[in-house]
Amino acid sequence: MKIDKKSWRQGYEAGLRQQNSHVFPEPENTEVLSWHAGFLEGQTEAEIKIKIHRKQSRRKEP
């Protein structure tokens, strides 16, 4: 499968913003599979950053 970079990037950015893919479906004129692949990767990246932030916040407490 060939990934459409522009569609993937749009999905990735939506995933980073933690948008719900059912509420905010892929924009028109995007390649659907590429957009969803990017969305899932962006969402995963955002969740990892949240977990790291929570872990670091807990360490700062006395």
C-alpha positions in Angstrom: 0.0 0.0 0.0 1.3 3.4 -0.9 0.8 6.2 1.7 -0.4 9.6 0.6 1.9 11.8 2.7 -0.4 14.9 2.7 -3.4 12.8 3.8 -1.3 11.0 6.4 0.0 14.3 7.8 -3.5 15.7 8.1 -4.7 12.6 10.0 -1.6 12.6 12.2 -2.2 16.2 13.2 -5.8 15.5 14.0 -4.7 12.5 16.1 -2.2 14.7 18.0 -5.1 17.1 18.8 -7.0 14.1 20.2 -9.9 14.6 17.9 -12.5 11.9 17.8 -12.4 10.4 14.3 -16.1 9.8 14.4 -16.9 13.4 15.3 -14.3 14.8 13.0 -14.1 12.5 9.9 -11.3 12.8 7.5 -11.5 15.9 5.3 -12.6 15.8 1.8 -9.9 15.2 -0.9 -7.8 13.0 1.3 -6.9 9.4 0.8 -8.9 7.6 3.5 -6.5 4.8 4.5 -3.6 7.2 4.7 -5.5 9.7 6.8 -6.6 7.0 9.3 -3.1 5.5 9.5 -1.8 9.0 10.3 -4.6 9.6 12.8 -3.9 6.5 14.7 -0.2 7.3 14.9 -0.9 10.8 16.0 -3.3 9.7 18.6 -0.8 7.1 20.0 1.9 9.8 20.1 -0.4 12.1 22.0 -1.3 9.4 24.5 2.4 8.6 25.1 3.1 12.3 25.7 0.2 12.5 28.2 1.5 9.5 30.1 5.0 10.9 30.3 3.7 14.2 31.5 1.6 12.6 34.2 4.6 10.5 35.4 6.8 13.5 35.5 4.2 15.6 37.4 3.9 12.9 40.1 7.6 13.0 40.7 7.6 16.8 41.3 5.2 16.5 44.3 6.9 16.5 47.7 
